Amino acid sequence: MINGCEDTQIAVIANMLARKYLFPNVIEMNYQAGRRLGVNVYLIDGGSEFLLIDIGYLETVDDIIEMIRKMDFNLSTCKMIIATHADADQIQGLARARDLLKTKVAAHPFTVEPLESGDEILTYATIKAQGFAIPMPRCKVDIVLNDGDVTHVGSQKLEIWHTPGHTAGQLAFKMGNLLFSGDNIYKDSCVGAIDAHHGSNIPEFLQSLKRIKADDADFLLPSHGPVFRRDPKILQKAIDRLTQYQYMADFGTCAIAWPLLDEWEADVCAGRMPVFGK
């Protein structure tokens, strides 16, 4: 019997996963898995409890939760799952994860409706023009988070930022010298998609980027791609580009003006005909 117990203990230990902390108290599940699962999913380890920032696609939820279990986290101590915003790649698996972990879901008030209604357009779950369509399960939001709120998870504290632009309900989170920056900015100066159907707002996006640039965080932890040092040059490059976007027809109703069209209208109303050089 003693040998049998020892064998069982050895088997359990052999099946466990060493935790790969990206920073103290922070595990990112793609790095933990050693392969690309999809969107970045961050586990904040507060010691007595943990929370997740985003969960990703439905098809990877079971794998992520199994990894958390194998890292020897008590699944019943998951305080909440926070949705950075209502994009399908961030939250398609949210309802299933909420049920499996028996936990709560938190989001910005502007994210509640698309999550609870399963809005396929606002969440990018359906893009008919590109023949793309995935299920968008409805998910109840238990907790609303507003700018300036503070969420505690065990020994850790997250300050809630509302950083609209990519979507109306985009959130970011400050934890010590780390800023979980969502789809606001990536290492290559790209930003989350700007699309009228998605509720994007370029002037608000600019304000969010300027806020991140002015912050004192050492590292930015985005929703896609590598974590990187906060660099004003990376942010300014995006700010300069989006400033131009405000006045470009390329961005349709997300643009706030189209100077070329205004100039053309002024000429038409004044009776000025076009003059063509050789």
QUIFENVEN-V756550 format. One record per backbone hydrogen bond with DSSP energy under -0.5 kcal/mol. NH is the residue of the N-H (numbers start at 1). CO is the residue of the C=O. Records with the same first field share a line. If there is no record, write none. Layout:
NH: CO / CO
//
This chain:
5: 1
6: 2
7: 3
8: 4
9: 5
10: 6
11: 7
12: 8
13: 9
14: 10
15: 11
16: 13
17: 70
21: 19
22: 26
23: 26
26: 23
27: 43
28: 20
29: 27 / 41
32: 28
33: 29
34: 30
35: 30
37: 35
40: 223
42: 40 / 53
43: 27
44: 42 / 51
45: 25 / 43
46: 44 / 49
48: 46
50: 77
51: 44
52: 80
53: 42
54: 52 / 82
55: 90
56: 90
60: 57
61: 57 / 58
62: 58
64: 60
65: 61
66: 62
67: 63
68: 64
69: 65
70: 66
71: 67
72: 69
73: 68
75: 73
77: 74
78: 75
79: 50 / 77
80: 50
81: 104
82: 52
83: 81 / 106
84: 82
87: 85
88: 123
90: 87
91: 87
92: 88
93: 56
94: 91
97: 93
98: 94
99: 95
100: 96
101: 97
102: 98
103: 98
104: 79
106: 81
107: 143
111: 108
112: 108 / 109
113: 109
115: 111
116: 112
117: 113
118: 114
119: 114
123: 119
124: 121
125: 120
126: 120
127: 132
130: 127
131: 128
132: 127
134: 125
139: 115
142: 105 / 140
143: 105
145: 107
148: 160
149: 146
151: 158
153: 156
155: 46
156: 153
158: 151
159: 174
160: 149
161: 172
163: 161 / 170
165: 167
170: 167
171: 84
172: 161
173: 180
174: 159
175: 173 / 178
178: 175
179: 219
180: 173
181: 179 / 221
182: 221
184: 181
186: 190
189: 186
192: 183
195: 193
198: 195
199: 196
200: 195
201: 165
202: 254
205: 201
206: 202
207: 203
208: 204
209: 205
210: 206
211: 207
212: 208
213: 209
214: 210
215: 211 / 212
218: 177
219: 177
220: 228
221: 179
222: 220
223: 182
228: 220
230: 218
234: 231
235: 231
236: 232
237: 233
238: 234
239: 235
240: 236
241: 237
242: 238
243: 239
244: 240
245: 241
246: 242
247: 244
248: 245
251: 248
252: 249
254: 251
255: 251 / 252
256: 246
257: 246
261: 258
262: 258
263: 259
264: 260
265: 261
266: 262
267: 263
268: 264
269: 265
270: 266
271: 268
272: 267
273: 271
277: 275
//
